[in-house]
Amino acid sequence: MQQNPHTPDPFTLGGRTFTSRLMTGTGKFTDFGVMREALAASGSQIVTVAIRRVELRAPGHDGLLDALDWDALQLLPNTAGCRTADEALRVARLARVATGVNWIKLEVIPDARYLLPDPVGTLRAAEALAEDGFTVLPYVQADAVLARALEDAGCAAVMPLASPIGSGRGLRSPELLRTVLDGARVPIVVDAGLGVPSDAAQALELGADAVLVNTAIAEARDPVGMAHAFALGVQAGRAAFLAGRMPERAHASPSSPTGGVVRLPDPEVPV
Amino acid sequence: MTGPAILTVNGEARPLTPGLTLPALLRDLNIDPARVAVAVNDDFYPGARVPERTLEAGDVIEIVRIIGGG
């Protein structure tokens, strides 16, 4: 099938249709003006936010809510910081009443050093949240067996990590990601660790439905420029996936015809 | 034996004035209800619609807001 790269190529997640396959996080930006411009440059339609305790000694708000266009964006609150399934359930329910949105990016992360997710706690929390009517997007290692179990639990998507959160090291386990993508019944969104647009392109080339990027945009020298660059990377990767890559070969294959080449007498070959 | 009545608010113990309601607690803390969400034990409320609920000794309360994050 021929696909014009400019043809809208929407995907459906949680019953809604999106044309942008780049989701963006709202953490780590130096100010909300830059964040808002970067979100616009990214074209993202889904943006993540976090839930934190109000400082009792200095309540007040930090302005994030005013900086986001709630009508145009699908908010995706996360459970970042939660160490157990029970903490994540509580934060998810607080997020639902805080935002009026029943989407939740589920993170259950007991390990502060590598921020690697707990597969057992994540599955347990995902089951409870799906049962409770949430649109659940769990953050997990690229584990196909776990991904299928999360689909069975009613998750709307599965979010395998590329490399540790905030590390910018790119897709370190593409072969494992392939196994998650093979036979997936929900959108697969590669989350965490993407450092540059080519990382995002690689994920989309392999068949991921979307990516989520935060640190690589927020910590770029020019976050707005990098947001735009990631949007292009995602578009390139998706277009390449649809176009179908060439087979890999062990040996060279000439690009120019092998016949009719201008020849001088064969060089003497030493015996 | 009974000690002084306390609440736990965002992880901190806090003396409970008899008859204190949830909206009154938010006022005491100088929190704009429109910007927060509240849990009292396992009940969850948007800040703008917290009920006139009288708080009881031992209640565990969370008051949260939305911030930037990935």
Interface residues (C-beta under 8 A of the other chain):
Chain A: G25 T26 G27 K28 F29 M35 T48 V49 A50 I51 R52 R53 V54 L56 P59 G60 H61 D62 L64 L65 P77 N78 A80 R90 V91 R93 L94 A95 R96 V97 A98 T99 G100 I165 A192 L212 N214 T215
Chain B: V9 N10 G11 E12 L29 N30 I31 D32 R35 V36 A37 V38 A39 F44 Y45 P46 G47 E62 I63 V64 R65 I66 I67 G68 G69 G70
